[in-house]
Structure formats: structure tokens, C-alpha cells
């Protein structure tokens, strides 16, 4: 039987060679051929250089329901997973932030109504794979440029609070000419509930009296999205 230090050395060399091959595929434009677990594996290797991160990468993807679910997972949930520390969690979250920054660029730089598909792509990337409900309001100026993208509330698996008075009060404070309501359904089904329809109509009625337009209410789900405007609900 080989001495333990020789086994460790061989394992270390194998790991180093494997990572070098992954790195070359990334640097030579072959990154699209990498499996999801290989992306996570290499990312974690930057944070945990002396560990074989392949098993951990596979376990994380399985635990959080795939690569998208892993990136949007709560930092505390990631940190509580065996083998994960602050540096590893930060490595995953910085990728999520960078991806959202890239996707949201057209939304931030162009009138919203002229970059509608970019907006939907951004919202899906941020909200479609969440395991809890999130409500946000997009505040627009008179030229439909984004003033503020605000997180209003986050709730349990099937409920987050949204109050008509608070929505209108904030729109007035920001000088919003129009707003877009957005929330996600963790169930994956973007079909509006009766409560969704009722609160949207309340907000539309209140906004109308103050000259604030409600361009849309978008529900994001894993199955896609639902636009209240397209469905004739507002």
C-alpha cells in the first residue's frame, strides 16, 4: 500500500490537473460546454482551493433544485449547508449579482416600454426560482425611464404583504408618473389569484385619482409570466 502522503500528493495533482482543464475550457471559449456542476465546482475551487469541490457542487445543485435555484438561494440557507462558509457563499452570490447587473442594463438605461423583453428577462432571472414570495414596484418618470426598482416585501412560501396606501404614498414621494407592480409565485404557476386581481384594482383606482399610471402587474413563475395588461385585467 502506498504511503498516505503519496496518496494525498496524487489526489492533489489530479485535482490540480482537472481544474487546469476546466480553466482552459473557460479561457478558450468552450465554457458553454461545461455542465452546471462544473461551473459551480470551479467557482467554489476559487474559494476553497485545497478541497475537491466537485462533490459539494453536485450536492448543492441537487439541494437547491438546479443551477438557477442555487444562485438565487438565500445566503443563510447556503451558509448552513455542510461544507459551505462565508467565502463560498459570497462567491455564489457575486455571480448572481453580476448576472443581474448585466441583464438589467437595458432596463436601467432605456425607457421601460422600449425594453420590455429585457425587463421580463431580468425579473425572471431574479424571481422565478425563489422559494418565497417577493413583491417589488418599478417607479417610472414621465418618459417611462426607471426611477427606482424597490423591494416592497418578502413573505412566506405563498404570501407577501402589499398595501395600497403604502404603494401610492411611495409613488408620490418619488414623483413617479407611472408604476409597474411585480411579484412572483413560488408554486411556479403565474396564474393570478383573486386576491392578486383585487389588490391590483384597488391600486389602479387609487393611482388614477392622483394621476399615476399603473402600466402593468406582472406575475413571475417558473412556467413563465402573466401580464395583467395583456390579459385585460387592468
C-alpha positions in Angstrom: 0.0 0.0 0.0 1.3 3.4 -0.9 2.2 5.8 1.9 -0.5 8.2 2.9 1.5 11.3 1.8 1.9 9.8 -1.7 -1.8 9.2 -2.0 -2.6 12.8 -0.9 0.0 14.1 -3.4 -1.5 12.0 -6.2 -5.0 13.3 -5.3 -3.8 16.9 -5.2 -2.1 16.5 -8.6 -5.3 15.0 -10.1 -7.4 17.9 -8.7 -4.9 20.5 -9.9 -4.9 19.0 -13.4 -8.7 18.8 -13.5 -9.1 22.4 -12.5 -6.5 23.4 -15.1 -8.5 21.7 -17.8 -11.7 23.4 -16.7 -9.9 26.8 -16.7 -8.6 26.2 -20.2 -12.1 25.4 -21.4 -13.3 28.6 -19.9 -10.5 30.8 -21.3 -10.6 29.3 -24.8 -14.3 30.0 -25.3 -15.5 26.5 -24.5 -17.3 27.5 -21.3 -20.7 26.8 -22.8 -19.9 23.1 -22.9 -19.4 23.0 -19.1 -22.0 21.2 -17.1 -23.8 23.2 -14.4 -21.9 21.3 -11.6 -18.6 22.1 -13.3 -19.4 25.8 -13.3 -20.2 25.6 -9.6 -17.2 23.3 -8.9 -14.7 25.8 -10.5 -16.3 28.7 -8.7 -16.1 27.0 -5.3 -12.5 26.0 -6.1 -11.6 29.7 -6.2 -12.9 30.0 -2.6 -11.8 26.6 -1.3 -8.6 26.0 -3.3 -7.3 22.9 -1.3 -10.5 20.9 -1.5 -12.2 18.7 -4.1 -15.3 20.8 -4.7 -16.9 18.6 -7.3 -19.0 16.6 -4.8 -20.0 19.7 -3.0 -21.1 21.4 -6.3 -23.3 18.4 -7.2 -24.8 18.3 -3.7 -25.7 22.0 -3.8 -27.3 21.8 -7.2 -29.4 18.9 -6.0 -30.4 20.5 -2.7 -31.4 23.8 -4.3 -33.2 22.5 -7.3 -30.8 23.2 -10.0 -28.3 25.9 -11.1 -30.7 28.8 -11.1 -32.2 27.9 -7.8 -28.7 27.7 -6.3 -27.8 31.2 -7.4 -30.9 32.8 -6.0 -30.9 30.8 -2.8 -30.9 32.7 0.5 -27.4 33.4 1.8 -28.2 32.0 5.2 -29.5 28.7 3.7 -26.3 28.4 1.7 -24.2 29.1 4.7 -26.0 26.4 6.7 -25.2 23.8 4.1 -22.4 21.4 5.2 -19.1 22.4 3.7 -20.1 26.0 2.9 -18.6 29.1 4.5 -18.9 32.8 4.1 -16.3 32.9 1.3 -18.0 30.2 -0.7 -21.4 31.8 -0.2 -20.1 35.1 -1.3 -18.6 33.5 -4.5 -22.0 32.2 -5.5 -23.8 35.5 -4.6 -21.4 37.7 -6.6 -22.1 35.6 -9.7 -25.9 36.2 -9.1 -25.3 39.9 -8.7 -23.1 40.2 -11.7 -25.6 38.3 -13.9 -28.5 40.5 -12.7 -26.4 43.7 -13.3 -25.7 42.5 -16.9 -29.3 41.6 -17.6 -30.7 44.7 -16.1 -28.5 47.2 -18.0 -31.1 47.8 -20.8 -33.8 48.2 -18.2 -31.8 50.9 -16.3 -30.6 52.7 -19.4 -33.6 52.7 -21.7 -37.3 53.6 -21.3 -39.0 50.5 -19.8 -41.7 50.2 -22.5 -38.9 50.1 -25.2 -37.0 47.3 -23.4 -39.9 45.1 -22.3 -38.3 41.8 -23.1 -35.2 42.8 -21.2 -37.4 43.7 -18.2 -39.0 40.2 -18.3 -35.6 38.5 -18.6 -34.4 40.5 -15.6 -37.4 39.7 -13.5 -37.4 36.0 -14.3 -33.7 35.8 -13.5 -34.2 37.4 -10.1 -37.6 36.0 -9.0 -38.6 32.9 -10.9 -36.7 30.4 -8.8 -37.3 31.9 -5.4 -38.9 29.6 -2.7 -40.8 32.5 -1.2 -42.9 35.4 -2.4 -41.3 38.7 -3.3 -43.1 42.0 -4.2 -41.5 44.9 -5.9 -42.6 48.1 -7.5 -40.9 49.7 -10.5 -41.3 53.5 -10.4 -41.1 55.4 -13.7 -40.8 59.0 -14.7 -42.9 60.8 -17.4 -40.7 59.3 -20.1 -41.1 55.8 -18.7 -37.5 55.7 -17.5 -36.8 53.8 -14.3 -36.6 56.0 -11.3 -36.4 53.2 -8.7 -36.7 49.4 -8.5 -37.9 48.8 -5.0 -38.4 45.7 -3.0 -41.7 46.2 -1.1 -41.9 43.0 0.9 -40.8 39.4 1.1 -43.0 36.8 2.6 -43.6 33.1 3.2 -43.9 30.5 0.6 -47.2 31.8 -0.6 -47.8 35.3 0.8 -46.1 38.7 0.9 -47.7 41.9 2.0 -48.7 44.8 -0.3 -50.8 47.7 0.8 -52.4 50.2 -1.5 -51.8 53.2 0.8 -48.1 52.5 1.1 -47.7 51.9 -2.7 -49.3 55.2 -3.5 -47.6 57.1 -0.7 -44.2 55.9 -2.0 -45.1 56.8 -5.6 -45.9 60.3 -4.6 -42.7 60.7 -2.6 -40.6 59.7 -5.6 -42.6 61.8 -8.0 -43.5 58.7 -10.1 -45.5 59.2 -13.2 -46.2 55.5 -13.5 -45.6 52.3 -11.7 -45.3 48.6 -12.6 -46.3 46.0 -9.9 -44.3 42.8 -9.8 -44.4 39.7 -7.7 -43.6 36.0 -8.0 -45.5 32.8 -7.3 -43.2 30.2 -5.6 -45.5 27.5 -6.8 -44.3 28.1 -10.3 -47.8 28.9 -11.7 -48.1 32.5 -12.7 -51.9 32.5 -12.9 -53.3 35.5 -10.9 -55.3 34.7 -7.7 -58.5 36.5 -6.8 -56.5 38.4 -4.2 -53.9 39.4 -6.8 -56.7 40.8 -9.0 -58.4 42.6 -6.1 -55.4 44.4 -4.8 -54.3 45.4 -8.3 -57.7 47.0 -9.0 -57.5 48.8 -5.6 -54.1 50.2 -6.5 -55.2 51.2 -10.0 -58.2 53.1 -8.7 -56.2 54.9 -6.1 -53.4 55.8 -8.5 -55.9 57.1 -11.1 -57.3 59.7 -8.8 -53.7 61.1 -8.3 -52.7 61.0 -12.0 -50.3 58.0 -11.6 -50.5 55.3 -14.3 -50.3 51.6 -13.5 -48.7 50.2 -16.6 -48.9 46.6 -15.6 -48.8 44.0 -12.9 -46.5 41.1 -13.8 -46.5 37.8 -12.0 -43.4 35.7 -12.4 -43.4 31.9 -12.1 -41.2 29.1 -13.3 -43.8 28.5 -16.0 -43.2 32.0 -17.4 -45.1 35.1 -16.6 -48.5 36.7 -16.6 -49.2 40.3 -17.6 -52.4 41.8 -16.2 -52.3 44.3 -19.1 -52.1 41.6 -21.7 -54.9 39.6 -20.0 -57.2 42.7 -19.9 -57.2 42.7 -16.1 -56.3 46.4 -15.9 
